[in-house]
Amino acid sequence: MGLDELLRELDARGGSDLHLLDGLPPRIRVHGELEEAGAPRAAGPLLEPLLDARRREMYLRDGEVDLAYAVEGAGRFRVNVFRHQGGTGAVIRRIPLRIPTLEELRIPAAAARFADARGGLVLVTGPTGSGKSSTLAALLDLINHRDARHIVTIEDPVEYLHPDDKCTFSQREVGDDTASFADALRSAARQDPDLVLVGEMRDYETIRLALTLAEMGMLVFSTLHTTSAARTVDRIVEVFPEDQQAAARAMLAESLQGVLSQVLCRSADGRGRLAATELLFTSTALRSVIREGAAHKIESMLHAGRAEGMHRMDDSLFRLAEERDVAGEEAYRLAADKARFARFLEP
């Protein structure tokens, strides 16, 4: 099978990712598990047509390159091509053609509150492959059908394509439309945006500029590879030089609207994956905690804010296990407080 046929197979199996490595069988990830999809083969010839002159130069220089690819009848895909042990590999992630809703993703209804924000910073966090991009796309789609706003997205690569409904979208791809996240953020303020989506806050400069835009009154959505609200706050502050961290805490305290952390769990029936979440909203108390550098207090704030829809990751995992949507062993594996989940391991 050629690459397009493999991607159609990925789509037909309901898989999320296609893994290609020189000399190994192609593998498709279905509901979190890898399954073989053919005989061993060289990955390089399959991937060569994806690399135009610019991307080939980037791959040869950096050892990796990101891009988007579309296959008729199968949809759009996010591609990471990389060099390994002298050979070529790639992981290709399927991007659904239709933008999912928060309900379909089983994201708590309270998270829709972020779509009402008019300024500040909203963060969706979690490990790679936890569905952050889909959650952000669902939030943007909700806004698109309700409000007339100009939304600028800065992505590497562009994933979900948003049709203009009530909103006007300017979707910019790093590499093709702008040199970097930082360069795009520097010019974003001159593009009259109501909302700026930053695909990922990867480094100090991107984080600094995103905070600056949020402090200026724009609404900024972005992601981080953190697994809790408290760790997210610490991560943003720690990226700044020590002599700037007090100022960074003040900026974050004023601009942060909330954090949605998520992780995907294998469903109890093995036929899919479900999101377990942690949800934090801003408050006067949270702003004080951030300024004080006391992110460890966020855990108790999440517990106290249950009436507003806030909750801890363990609370979400416990509910999924109690309702038998997720196996007890899976919830126990992901939980922080193992003792609380020991009951689910009993025969």
C-alpha positions as CSV (number, residue, x, y, z in Angstrom):
1,M,0.0,0.0,0.0
2,G,1.1,3.6,-0.7
3,L,0.8,6.3,1.8
4,D,-2.6,7.4,0.8
5,E,-3.9,3.8,1.0
6,L,-2.4,3.5,4.5
7,L,-4.1,6.7,5.6
8,R,-7.4,5.5,4.2
9,E,-6.9,2.3,6.2
10,L,-6.2,4.4,9.3
11,D,-9.5,6.2,8.7
12,A,-11.4,3.0,8.0
13,R,-10.2,1.4,11.3
14,G,-11.1,4.5,13.3
15,G,-7.4,5.0,14.2
16,S,-5.8,8.1,15.6
17,D,-2.2,7.7,14.3
18,L,-0.1,6.0,11.7
19,H,3.5,5.1,12.7
20,L,6.1,4.6,10.0
21,L,9.7,3.5,10.7
22,D,12.3,2.1,8.2
23,G,12.3,-1.7,8.1
24,L,9.2,-2.1,10.4
25,P,5.6,-2.8,9.5
26,P,3.4,0.3,9.5
27,R,1.4,0.5,12.7
28,I,-2.0,2.1,13.4
29,R,-3.0,3.3,16.8
30,V,-6.6,2.2,17.5
31,H,-8.2,3.2,20.8
32,G,-4.7,3.6,22.3
33,E,-3.3,0.3,21.1
34,L,-0.9,-0.2,18.1
35,E,-1.9,-2.6,15.4
36,E,0.1,-3.7,12.4
37,A,-1.0,-2.6,8.9
38,G,1.1,-4.4,6.4
39,A,4.5,-5.9,5.8
40,P,7.8,-4.2,6.8
41,R,9.0,-1.5,4.4
42,A,11.1,1.6,4.0
43,A,9.4,4.8,5.3
44,G,11.5,7.2,3.2
45,P,10.0,6.5,-0.2
46,L,6.5,6.8,1.2
47,L,7.2,10.2,2.8
48,E,9.3,11.7,0.0
49,P,6.3,13.2,-1.9
50,L,5.3,15.1,1.2
51,L,8.5,17.1,1.4
52,D,8.8,20.1,-1.0
53,A,12.1,21.8,-1.3
54,R,11.7,24.0,1.8
55,R,10.6,21.2,4.0
56,R,13.2,18.8,2.7
57,E,15.8,21.5,3.6
58,M,14.3,21.8,7.1
59,Y,14.4,18.0,7.5
60,L,18.0,17.7,6.4
61,R,19.0,20.6,8.7
62,D,17.0,19.9,11.8
63,G,16.3,16.2,11.6
64,E,12.6,16.7,11.7
65,V,9.8,18.7,10.1
66,D,6.0,19.2,10.7
67,L,3.4,19.6,8.0
68,A,-0.3,19.0,7.2
69,Y,-1.5,16.6,4.5
70,A,-4.9,15.8,3.0
71,V,-6.2,12.7,1.3
72,E,-9.5,12.7,-0.6
73,G,-12.0,10.5,1.2
74,A,-9.8,10.2,4.3
75,G,-9.4,13.7,5.6
76,R,-6.6,15.9,6.9
77,F,-3.5,14.7,8.8
78,R,-0.8,16.3,10.9
79,V,2.6,14.8,10.0
80,N,5.8,14.7,11.9
81,V,8.7,13.4,9.8
82,F,11.9,12.6,11.7
83,R,15.3,11.0,11.4
84,H,16.2,8.1,13.6
85,Q,19.3,5.8,13.7
86,G,20.2,6.9,10.2
87,G,16.8,6.2,8.8
88,T,13.4,7.9,8.4
89,G,10.3,7.8,10.4
90,A,7.0,9.6,10.8
91,V,3.9,9.8,13.0
92,I,0.8,10.9,11.1
93,R,-2.2,12.0,13.2
94,R,-5.7,12.0,11.8
95,I,-7.6,15.3,12.0
96,P,-11.4,14.7,11.8
97,L,-13.0,16.6,8.9
98,R,-15.9,17.7,11.1
99,I,-15.1,19.8,14.1
100,P,-16.4,18.0,17.2
101,T,-18.5,19.6,19.9
102,L,-17.6,19.8,23.6
103,E,-20.4,17.3,24.3
104,E,-19.1,14.8,21.8
105,L,-15.7,15.1,23.4
106,R,-17.3,14.6,26.8
107,I,-15.7,17.8,28.0
108,P,-17.5,19.2,31.1
109,A,-20.3,21.6,30.1
110,A,-18.8,24.2,32.5
111,A,-15.8,24.6,30.1
112,A,-18.0,26.4,27.6
113,R,-17.6,29.4,30.0
114,F,-14.3,30.0,28.3
115,A,-16.1,30.8,25.1
116,D,-17.7,33.8,26.8
117,A,-14.4,35.4,27.9
118,R,-13.5,38.6,26.2
119,G,-9.9,38.9,27.2
120,G,-7.2,37.1,29.1
121,L,-5.5,33.7,28.8
122,V,-7.2,30.3,28.5
123,L,-5.0,27.2,28.6
124,V,-5.8,23.6,27.6
125,T,-3.1,21.3,28.8
126,G,-2.2,17.6,28.8
127,P,0.3,15.2,27.4
128,T,0.8,14.6,23.7
129,G,-2.2,12.9,22.2
130,S,-4.6,14.0,24.9
131,G,-7.0,15.8,22.6
132,K,-6.0,19.4,23.3
133,S,-6.4,20.5,19.7
134,S,-9.8,19.0,19.4
135,T,-11.0,20.7,22.6
136,L,-9.7,24.1,21.4
137,A,-11.3,23.5,18.0
138,A,-14.6,22.8,19.7
139,L,-14.4,26.0,21.7
140,L,-13.6,28.0,18.6
141,D,-16.5,26.4,16.8
142,L,-18.9,27.3,19.6
143,I,-17.7,30.9,19.4
144,N,-18.0,30.8,15.6
145,H,-21.7,30.0,15.7
146,R,-22.5,32.6,18.4
147,D,-20.4,35.7,18.1
148,A,-19.0,38.0,15.4
149,R,-15.3,38.0,16.2
150,H,-12.0,38.0,14.3
151,I,-10.0,34.9,15.3
152,V,-6.4,34.6,14.4
153,T,-4.9,31.1,14.7
154,I,-1.1,30.4,14.7
155,E,-0.4,26.7,14.2
156,D,2.3,24.3,13.3
157,P,0.7,23.0,11.1
158,V,-2.8,24.2,10.7
159,E,-5.1,21.4,11.9
160,Y,-8.8,21.9,11.9
161,L,-10.1,24.2,9.1
162,H,-12.7,26.6,10.4
163,P,-15.3,27.9,7.9
164,D,-16.4,31.5,8.5
165,D,-19.8,31.6,10.1
166,K,-20.4,34.5,12.4
167,C,-16.6,34.8,13.0
168,T,-13.9,35.7,10.5
169,F,-10.9,33.3,10.7
170,S,-7.3,34.1,9.7
171,Q,-5.5,30.8,10.0
172,R,-1.7,31.1,9.8
173,E,0.8,28.2,9.5
174,V,4.3,28.5,10.9
175,G,6.7,28.0,8.1
176,D,4.3,28.8,5.3
177,D,2.6,32.0,6.5
178,T,5.0,33.2,9.3
179,A,8.5,32.3,10.4
180,S,7.7,31.4,14.0
181,F,5.1,31.5,16.7
182,A,6.9,34.5,18.2
183,D,7.0,36.5,14.9
184,A,3.2,35.8,14.4
185,L,2.4,36.9,17.9
186,R,4.4,40.2,17.5
187,S,2.3,41.1,14.5
188,A,-1.0,39.8,15.8
189,A,-1.8,43.0,17.7
190,R,-1.8,44.8,14.4
191,Q,-4.4,42.4,12.9
192,D,-7.3,43.6,15.0
193,P,-8.0,40.2,16.6
194,D,-10.6,39.5,19.2
195,L,-9.1,36.1,19.9
196,V,-5.7,34.6,19.1
197,L,-5.1,30.9,19.2
198,V,-1.5,29.9,19.7
199,G,-1.1,26.2,18.8
200,E,1.5,25.6,21.5
201,M,3.5,27.8,23.9
202,R,6.8,26.2,23.4
203,D,9.4,28.6,24.7
204,Y,10.0,31.7,26.8
205,E,9.5,34.2,23.9
206,T,6.2,32.7,22.9
207,I,4.9,32.5,26.5
208,R,6.0,36.1,27.1
209,L,4.3,37.5,24.0
210,A,1.1,35.5,24.7
211,L,0.9,36.9,28.2
212,T,1.5,40.4,26.9
213,L,-1.4,40.1,24.4
214,A,-3.6,38.8,27.1
215,E,-2.6,41.6,29.4
216,M,-3.5,44.0,26.6
217,G,-7.0,42.8,26.7
218,M,-7.1,40.2,23.9
219,L,-8.4,36.7,24.5
220,V,-5.6,34.2,23.9
221,F,-6.1,30.4,23.8
222,S,-3.1,28.1,23.9
223,T,-1.8,24.7,25.1
224,L,1.0,23.4,27.3
225,H,2.2,19.9,28.0
226,T,1.4,20.0,31.7
227,T,-1.0,17.6,33.5
228,S,-2.6,19.8,36.2
229,A,-3.6,23.4,36.8
230,A,-1.0,23.9,39.6
231,R,1.8,22.5,37.4
232,T,0.6,24.8,34.5
233,V,1.0,27.9,36.7
234,D,4.5,26.9,37.9
235,R,5.6,26.0,34.3
236,I,4.7,29.4,32.9
237,V,6.5,31.2,35.7
238,E,9.6,28.9,35.7
239,V,10.3,29.6,32.0
240,F,11.1,33.3,32.9
241,P,14.6,34.3,34.2
242,E,14.6,34.4,38.0
243,D,14.7,38.2,38.2
244,Q,11.6,38.4,36.0
245,Q,9.5,35.7,37.8
246,A,7.7,38.1,40.2
247,A,6.6,40.2,37.2
248,A,5.5,37.1,35.3
249,R,3.4,36.0,38.3
250,A,1.7,39.4,38.3
251,M,1.0,39.2,34.6
252,L,-0.3,35.7,34.8
253,A,-2.5,36.5,37.9
254,E,-4.2,39.4,36.0
255,S,-4.6,37.6,32.7
256,L,-5.4,33.9,33.4
257,Q,-9.0,33.0,32.8
258,G,-8.6,29.3,33.6
259,V,-7.0,26.0,32.8
260,L,-8.5,22.8,31.4
261,S,-6.2,19.9,31.9
262,Q,-7.1,16.6,30.2
263,V,-5.8,13.0,29.6
264,L,-7.4,10.3,27.5
265,C,-8.4,7.0,29.2
266,R,-9.2,3.7,27.5
267,S,-12.9,3.0,27.8
268,A,-14.0,0.0,29.8
269,D,-15.3,-1.7,26.7
270,G,-12.0,-1.1,24.8
271,R,-13.8,0.6,21.9
272,G,-12.6,4.1,22.4
273,R,-11.0,6.7,24.7
274,L,-12.6,9.1,27.1
275,A,-11.2,12.4,28.5
276,A,-10.6,12.8,32.2
277,T,-10.3,16.5,33.1
278,E,-9.3,19.0,35.6
279,L,-11.0,22.4,35.4
280,L,-9.9,25.7,37.1
281,F,-11.5,29.2,36.7
282,T,-10.1,32.5,37.7
283,S,-11.1,34.2,41.0
284,T,-9.8,36.9,43.4
285,A,-8.4,34.0,45.5
286,L,-6.6,32.4,42.5
287,R,-5.0,35.8,41.6
288,S,-3.6,36.1,45.1
289,V,-2.3,32.5,45.1
290,I,-0.5,33.1,41.8
291,R,1.1,36.4,42.9
292,E,2.3,34.7,46.1
293,G,3.9,31.8,44.2
294,A,1.7,29.4,46.2
295,A,0.4,27.2,43.3
296,H,0.2,24.2,45.7
297,K,-2.9,25.9,47.1
298,I,-4.8,25.4,43.8
299,E,-5.6,21.8,44.7
300,S,-7.8,22.9,47.6
301,M,-9.3,25.7,45.5
302,L,-10.4,23.1,42.9
303,H,-12.2,21.2,45.7
304,A,-13.9,24.3,47.1
305,G,-15.0,25.4,43.6
306,R,-17.2,22.4,42.8
307,A,-20.4,24.5,42.7
308,E,-18.9,26.4,39.7
309,G,-17.9,23.3,37.9
310,M,-14.3,23.2,39.0
311,H,-12.8,19.8,39.8
312,R,-9.6,17.9,40.3
313,M,-8.3,15.3,37.8
314,D,-8.7,12.5,40.4
315,D,-12.4,13.6,40.8
316,S,-13.0,13.1,37.1
317,L,-11.2,9.7,37.1
318,F,-13.2,8.6,40.1
319,R,-16.5,9.4,38.4
320,L,-15.5,7.6,35.3
321,A,-14.5,4.5,37.2
322,E,-17.6,4.6,39.5
323,E,-19.9,4.9,36.5
324,R,-17.9,2.0,34.8
325,D,-17.0,4.1,31.8
326,V,-13.3,3.4,32.5
327,A,-11.9,0.3,34.1
328,G,-10.8,0.6,37.7
329,E,-7.3,-0.5,36.8
330,E,-7.1,2.3,34.2
331,A,-8.3,5.0,36.7
332,Y,-5.9,3.7,39.4
333,R,-3.0,3.9,36.9
334,L,-3.7,7.6,36.1
335,A,-4.7,8.7,39.6
336,A,-2.5,10.8,41.9
337,D,-4.1,9.5,45.1
338,K,-3.7,5.8,44.7
339,A,-5.3,4.9,48.0
340,R,-8.6,6.5,47.0
341,F,-8.7,4.3,44.0
342,A,-7.7,1.0,45.6
343,R,-11.3,0.0,46.0
344,F,-11.6,-0.4,42.2
345,L,-8.9,-3.1,42.2
346,E,-10.7,-5.3,44.6
347,P,-12.1,-8.5,43.0
